[in-house]
Amino acid sequence: MDAAKRNVLILAACQTLYMSGTTLMISTSPLIGQQLAPDPQWATVPLAAHHCGVMAATIPASQIMRFIGRRNGFMMATLFGMVGAAIAGSAILHAWFWVFCLGVFVVGWFNGFAVFYRFAAADISTPEFRPKAISWVLTGGLFAALLGPQLANLTKDLLSPVLYAGSYFAMIGLYVANLILVSFVRIPRLTAAERSTSGRPLLQILAQPKCFVAIITAFVSYGVMSLLMTSTPLAMIACGFEFSDSAMVISAHVIGMFAPSFFTGNLIIRHGPLKIILIGVIINVICVGVDLAGVHIANFAIGLFLLGVGWNFMFIGATTLLTEVHSPSERAKIQGFNDFLIFGTITMAALSSGNLLHFFGWQIVNYGVLPFLVAVLLLVLWLARSRHSKTSAA
């Protein structure tokens, strides 16, 4: 196995471990919030604190790794994850709500570094292998969707009668394994000459049509996915479905998000990122159509599955497109800015989805994402046409 594939597989395993901790936290923190919060309305504050931690870390993480290297940055951040999990577990034991929020915020800082695993895979890959590398790393999410909730279920009673404290101490084991694995990754650091300059100003990089379209596509894909995914369980409960029904629908969504990663890279190599993004947009529009067609269990399950597939195509296509617009010395600023926008969008979607659903209803929430999808569709078609015109002129 050549070095690039070996490193990508290690990063995919690290992706599995980091996302296992994230899915454990997503599945338990609202329940812990209900137990510890002074007001039940604050039950989702810990999850919002986690998203804020990720958002706050993205730009510093990209700059830190620019100077100390990807591997050293990932290893340092894993220590944040261990500390955050320990704080969160201790807070549950002592029923400290705000300390629990602090703990998951610190875990968010670790995740703010770990989201760059996909870019690290791109850094060590040839242009031909790059779409596959990004796609392979994201397959880790599929295994994490199985491992995280299962780990939460097996460890929730470890420190009985206090529920879930054991789950957060068990997360430390995930991060220890992550630290060991990531220490074997070999990612070349920037040269002294590349570190001495930051390249073009950020606005000049953003002014490139390809860069602009890639970033818009990335945060729209995540914003649409986060808004509809967070709203779906609430809409199902309002329609009289049980928690087990919504859990099944979320499982279908997670499969849709990550299972296509086994072949999305090959599709991008064969057809290019713009066509794959367009297919993703169309799939998301079909998802909205399915959601609007009825409120049966099949509508929710098929709609959320399609939402996952559409996100996969749009996000991997956008990530691949972004890797084509910067030099090695510029990647820290543009990648950090890109992920800051993404996780800022996720945070706003997570905080607003409940209110939007409450005040406007399920149908309006679905109609509301269509203008954003149409905007991406028009931007991609515009970029494809301009590139075709330049090729024809040449």
C-alpha positions as CSV (number, residue, x, y, z in Angstrom):
1,M,0.0,0.0,0.0
2,D,1.5,3.4,-0.9
3,A,2.0,6.1,1.7
4,A,-1.0,8.2,0.6
5,K,-3.5,5.4,0.9
6,R,-2.1,4.3,4.2
7,N,-2.4,7.8,5.7
8,V,-5.9,8.2,4.3
9,L,-7.0,5.0,5.9
10,I,-5.6,6.0,9.3
11,L,-7.4,9.4,9.0
12,A,-10.6,7.5,8.2
13,A,-10.2,5.4,11.4
14,C,-9.6,8.7,13.3
15,Q,-12.7,10.1,11.7
16,T,-14.7,7.1,13.0
17,L,-13.4,7.6,16.6
18,Y,-14.0,11.3,16.7
19,M,-17.4,11.1,15.2
20,S,-18.3,8.2,17.5
21,G,-17.7,10.5,20.4
22,T,-19.8,13.2,18.7
23,T,-22.8,10.9,18.0
24,L,-22.6,9.7,21.6
25,M,-22.8,13.3,22.8
26,I,-25.5,14.3,20.3
27,S,-27.7,11.3,21.4
28,T,-27.2,11.9,25.2
29,S,-26.7,15.6,25.8
30,P,-30.4,16.7,25.4
31,L,-31.4,14.0,27.9
32,I,-28.6,15.1,30.3
33,G,-29.7,18.7,29.7
34,Q,-33.3,17.8,30.7
35,Q,-32.0,16.2,34.0
36,L,-29.5,19.0,34.9
37,A,-30.9,22.3,33.5
38,P,-32.7,24.7,35.9
39,D,-35.4,25.1,33.2
40,P,-36.4,22.2,30.8
41,Q,-36.3,24.7,27.9
42,W,-32.5,24.8,28.2
43,A,-32.2,21.1,27.5
44,T,-30.5,21.7,24.1
45,V,-28.1,24.4,25.4
46,P,-25.3,21.8,25.9
47,L,-25.6,20.8,22.2
48,A,-25.5,24.4,21.1
49,A,-22.4,24.9,23.4
50,H,-20.7,22.1,21.6
51,H,-21.5,23.6,18.1
52,C,-20.1,26.9,19.4
53,G,-16.9,25.2,20.5
54,V,-16.4,23.7,17.0
55,M,-17.1,27.0,15.4
56,A,-14.8,28.9,17.7
57,A,-12.0,26.4,17.1
58,T,-12.0,26.2,13.3
59,I,-10.0,29.4,12.4
60,P,-7.4,29.0,15.3
61,A,-7.0,25.3,14.5
62,S,-6.2,26.0,10.8
63,Q,-3.6,28.6,11.8
64,I,-2.0,26.5,14.6
65,M,-1.6,23.6,12.2
66,R,-0.1,25.9,9.6
67,F,2.9,26.4,12.0
68,I,3.2,23.1,13.9
69,G,1.9,20.7,11.3
70,R,-1.3,18.7,10.9
71,R,-0.2,15.7,13.0
72,N,1.0,17.8,15.9
73,G,-2.2,19.8,15.8
74,F,-4.4,16.8,15.8
75,M,-2.5,15.2,18.7
76,M,-2.7,18.4,20.7
77,A,-6.4,18.7,20.0
78,T,-7.1,15.1,21.1
79,L,-5.9,16.2,24.6
80,F,-8.6,18.8,24.5
81,G,-11.1,16.1,23.8
82,M,-9.9,14.0,26.8
83,V,-10.1,17.0,29.1
84,G,-13.5,18.0,27.9
85,A,-14.9,14.5,28.3
86,A,-13.5,14.3,31.8
87,I,-15.1,17.7,32.7
88,A,-18.4,16.6,31.3
89,G,-18.4,13.3,33.1
90,S,-17.5,14.9,36.4
91,A,-20.2,17.6,35.9
92,I,-22.9,14.9,35.4
93,L,-21.8,13.1,38.6
94,H,-22.1,16.4,40.6
95,A,-25.2,17.6,38.7
96,W,-23.4,20.8,37.5
97,F,-25.3,22.0,34.4
98,W,-23.1,24.9,33.3
99,V,-19.9,22.8,34.0
100,F,-21.4,20.2,31.7
101,C,-21.9,22.8,29.0
102,L,-18.2,23.8,29.5
103,G,-17.1,20.2,29.1
104,V,-18.9,19.7,25.8
105,F,-17.7,23.1,24.6
106,V,-14.1,21.9,25.2
107,V,-14.9,18.7,23.3
108,G,-16.1,21.0,20.5
109,W,-12.6,22.5,20.4
110,F,-11.2,19.0,19.7
111,N,-13.8,18.5,17.0
112,G,-12.9,21.9,15.5
113,F,-9.4,20.4,14.7
114,A,-10.8,17.0,13.8
115,V,-13.0,18.4,11.0
116,F,-9.8,19.0,9.1
117,Y,-9.1,15.3,8.7
118,R,-10.7,15.5,5.2
119,F,-8.4,18.4,4.2
120,A,-5.4,16.5,5.6
121,A,-6.3,13.6,3.4
122,A,-6.5,16.0,0.4
123,D,-3.1,17.5,1.3
124,I,-1.3,14.2,1.0
125,S,-3.0,13.0,-2.2
126,T,-2.4,13.6,-5.8
127,P,-5.1,15.6,-7.7
128,E,-6.3,12.3,-9.3
129,F,-6.7,10.6,-5.9
130,R,-7.9,13.6,-3.9
131,P,-11.7,13.1,-4.4
132,K,-11.4,9.5,-3.3
133,A,-9.3,10.5,-0.3
134,I,-11.9,13.0,0.9
135,S,-14.7,10.5,0.3
136,W,-12.8,7.6,2.1
137,V,-12.3,9.8,5.3
138,L,-16.0,10.6,5.4
139,T,-16.9,6.9,5.4
140,G,-15.9,7.0,9.0
141,G,-19.2,8.7,9.8
142,L,-21.1,5.5,8.8
143,F,-19.2,3.3,11.3
144,A,-19.5,6.1,14.0
145,A,-23.2,6.1,13.6
146,L,-23.3,2.5,14.8
147,L,-20.5,2.7,17.4
148,G,-21.4,6.0,19.2
149,P,-25.0,5.2,20.2
150,Q,-24.1,1.6,21.0
151,L,-21.3,2.8,23.3
152,A,-23.7,5.3,25.0
153,N,-26.1,2.4,25.6
154,L,-23.5,0.1,27.0
155,T,-21.9,2.6,29.3
156,K,-24.8,4.8,30.5
157,D,-25.2,2.7,33.7
158,L,-21.5,2.3,34.5
159,L,-21.7,4.9,37.4
160,S,-25.3,4.1,38.4
161,P,-27.5,5.6,39.8
162,V,-26.1,8.6,37.9
163,L,-27.0,8.0,34.2
164,Y,-24.6,8.8,31.3
165,A,-21.6,9.9,33.4
166,G,-19.9,6.6,32.5
167,S,-20.5,7.3,28.8
168,Y,-18.4,10.5,28.9
169,F,-15.6,8.8,30.8
170,A,-15.7,6.1,28.1
171,M,-15.3,8.8,25.5
172,I,-11.8,9.3,26.9
173,G,-11.0,5.8,25.7
174,L,-12.0,6.8,22.2
175,Y,-9.7,9.8,22.3
176,V,-6.8,7.8,23.6
177,A,-7.2,5.4,20.7
178,N,-7.5,8.4,18.4
179,L,-4.2,9.9,19.8
180,I,-2.4,6.6,19.2
181,L,-3.7,6.3,15.6
182,V,-3.1,9.8,14.5
183,S,0.5,9.6,15.8
184,F,1.2,7.2,12.9
185,V,0.0,9.7,10.2
186,R,2.8,11.2,8.1
187,I,1.7,14.5,6.6
188,P,4.5,16.7,5.2
189,R,4.7,20.1,7.0
190,L,4.9,23.4,5.1
191,T,8.4,24.4,4.2
192,A,10.0,27.4,5.8
193,A,9.4,29.4,2.7
194,E,5.7,28.5,2.6
195,R,5.3,29.3,6.3
196,S,7.0,32.7,5.8
197,T,4.2,33.9,3.6
198,S,0.4,33.6,3.9
199,G,-0.1,34.0,0.1
200,R,-2.8,36.2,-1.4
201,P,-5.3,38.1,0.8
202,L,-8.4,36.2,1.8
203,L,-10.7,38.4,-0.2
204,Q,-8.6,37.9,-3.3
205,I,-8.9,34.1,-2.9
206,L,-12.7,34.4,-2.2
207,A,-13.1,36.4,-5.4
208,Q,-12.3,33.4,-7.5
209,P,-15.6,32.1,-8.9
210,K,-14.6,28.5,-8.1
211,C,-13.8,29.3,-4.5
212,F,-17.0,31.4,-4.0
213,V,-19.2,28.6,-5.4
214,A,-17.4,25.9,-3.3
215,I,-17.9,27.8,0.0
216,I,-21.5,28.7,-0.7
217,T,-22.3,25.1,-1.6
218,A,-20.6,23.8,1.5
219,F,-22.5,25.9,4.1
220,V,-25.8,25.6,2.2
221,S,-25.5,21.8,2.1
222,Y,-24.8,21.7,5.9
223,G,-27.4,24.4,6.7
224,V,-30.2,22.6,4.8
225,M,-29.2,19.2,6.2
226,S,-29.0,20.5,9.8
227,L,-32.3,22.4,9.7
228,L,-34.4,19.6,8.2
229,M,-32.6,16.8,10.3
230,T,-33.2,18.7,13.5
231,S,-36.8,19.5,12.7
232,T,-37.8,16.0,11.6
233,P,-38.0,14.3,15.0
234,L,-40.0,17.2,16.4
235,A,-42.4,17.1,13.4
236,M,-42.8,13.3,13.8
237,I,-43.6,13.7,17.5
238,A,-46.2,16.4,16.6
239,C,-47.7,13.9,14.1
240,G,-48.1,11.3,16.8
241,F,-45.1,9.0,16.1
242,E,-43.1,7.3,18.8
243,F,-39.4,8.0,19.7
244,S,-38.5,4.6,18.2
245,D,-39.9,5.7,14.9
246,S,-37.9,8.9,14.8
247,A,-34.8,6.9,15.8
248,M,-35.3,4.6,12.8
249,V,-35.7,7.6,10.5
250,I,-32.5,9.2,11.9
251,S,-30.7,5.9,11.2
252,A,-31.8,6.0,7.6
253,H,-30.6,9.6,7.4
254,V,-27.1,8.7,8.7
255,I,-26.9,5.8,6.2
256,G,-27.8,8.3,3.4
257,M,-25.1,10.8,4.6
258,F,-22.2,8.4,4.7
259,A,-22.8,5.2,2.7
260,P,-22.4,7.0,-0.6
261,S,-18.9,8.0,0.4
262,F,-17.7,4.6,-0.8
263,F,-18.3,5.7,-4.4
264,T,-18.7,9.5,-4.4
265,G,-15.0,10.0,-4.9
266,N,-15.1,7.8,-8.0
267,L,-18.1,9.7,-9.4
268,I,-16.2,13.0,-8.9
269,I,-13.1,11.7,-10.7
270,R,-15.3,10.5,-13.6
271,H,-17.7,13.4,-13.9
272,G,-16.1,16.3,-12.0
273,P,-17.3,18.0,-8.8
274,L,-19.8,20.4,-10.4
275,K,-22.0,17.6,-11.9
276,I,-22.0,15.8,-8.6
277,I,-23.0,19.0,-6.7
278,L,-25.8,19.5,-9.2
279,I,-27.0,15.9,-8.6
280,G,-26.9,16.6,-4.8
281,V,-29.0,19.7,-5.2
282,I,-31.6,17.8,-7.3
283,I,-31.7,15.0,-4.7
284,N,-32.3,17.6,-1.9
285,V,-35.1,19.2,-3.9
286,I,-36.7,15.7,-4.4
287,C,-36.3,15.3,-0.6
288,V,-38.4,18.4,0.0
289,G,-41.0,17.1,-2.4
290,V,-41.2,13.8,-0.5
291,D,-41.5,15.8,2.8
292,L,-44.3,17.9,1.4
293,A,-46.2,14.9,-0.1
294,G,-47.4,13.6,3.3
295,V,-46.7,13.0,6.9
296,H,-46.5,9.2,6.9
297,I,-43.5,7.3,8.3
298,A,-42.4,6.6,4.7
299,N,-42.3,10.3,3.9
300,F,-40.1,11.1,6.8
301,A,-37.8,8.1,6.3
302,I,-37.3,8.4,2.5
303,G,-37.1,12.2,2.8
304,L,-34.4,12.1,5.4
305,F,-32.5,9.4,3.6
306,L,-32.5,11.5,0.4
307,L,-31.4,14.5,2.5
308,G,-28.3,12.6,3.6
309,V,-27.4,11.5,0.1
310,G,-27.9,15.1,-1.2
311,W,-25.7,16.4,1.5
312,N,-23.0,13.8,0.7
313,F,-22.8,14.8,-3.0
314,M,-22.9,18.5,-2.3
315,F,-20.4,18.5,0.6
316,I,-17.8,16.2,-0.9
317,G,-18.1,18.0,-4.3
318,A,-17.7,21.4,-2.6
319,T,-14.7,20.2,-0.5
320,T,-13.0,18.8,-3.6
321,L,-13.6,22.1,-5.5
322,L,-12.2,24.1,-2.6
323,T,-8.9,22.2,-2.7
324,E,-8.3,23.4,-6.2
325,V,-8.3,27.2,-5.4
326,H,-5.4,27.7,-3.0
327,S,-1.7,27.1,-2.7
328,P,-0.2,25.3,0.3
329,S,0.6,28.5,2.1
330,E,-3.0,29.8,1.7
331,R,-4.9,26.7,2.8
332,A,-5.0,27.6,6.5
333,K,-6.9,30.8,6.0
334,I,-9.3,29.6,3.4
335,Q,-10.0,26.2,5.0
336,G,-10.5,27.8,8.4
337,F,-12.8,30.4,7.0
338,N,-14.8,27.7,5.1
339,D,-15.4,25.6,8.2
340,F,-16.1,28.6,10.4
341,L,-19.0,29.5,8.1
342,I,-20.2,25.8,8.0
343,F,-20.3,25.4,11.7
344,G,-21.7,28.8,12.3
345,T,-24.5,27.8,9.9
346,I,-25.0,24.5,11.8
347,T,-25.2,26.4,15.1
348,M,-27.8,28.8,13.9
349,A,-29.8,26.0,12.3
350,A,-29.8,23.9,15.5
351,L,-30.9,26.9,17.6
352,S,-33.6,28.1,15.2
353,S,-35.1,24.8,13.9
354,G,-37.4,24.3,16.9
355,N,-38.8,27.8,16.8
356,L,-39.2,27.8,13.0
357,L,-41.2,24.6,13.2
358,H,-43.3,25.8,16.2
359,F,-44.2,29.1,14.6
360,F,-44.4,28.3,10.9
361,G,-45.0,24.5,10.6
362,W,-43.3,21.6,8.8
363,Q,-44.3,22.6,5.3
364,I,-43.0,26.2,5.6
365,V,-39.7,24.9,7.0
366,N,-39.3,22.7,3.8
367,Y,-40.3,25.5,1.5
368,G,-37.8,27.7,3.2
369,V,-34.8,25.7,2.2
370,L,-35.7,25.8,-1.5
371,P,-34.4,29.3,-2.3
372,F,-31.0,28.3,-0.9
373,L,-30.9,25.1,-3.1
374,V,-32.0,27.1,-6.1
375,A,-29.2,29.6,-5.5
376,V,-26.6,26.9,-5.4
377,L,-28.1,25.4,-8.6
378,L,-27.8,28.7,-10.4
379,L,-24.3,29.4,-9.2
380,V,-23.0,26.0,-10.2
381,L,-24.6,26.3,-13.7
382,W,-23.1,29.7,-14.0
383,L,-19.6,28.4,-13.1
384,A,-19.9,25.4,-15.4
385,R,-21.0,27.7,-18.3
386,S,-18.2,30.2,-17.7
387,R,-15.6,27.4,-17.6
388,H,-17.0,25.9,-20.8
389,S,-16.8,29.3,-22.5
390,K,-13.2,29.7,-21.5
391,T,-12.4,26.2,-22.7
392,S,-14.1,26.9,-26.0
393,A,-12.3,30.2,-26.5
394,A,-9.0,28.6,-25.8
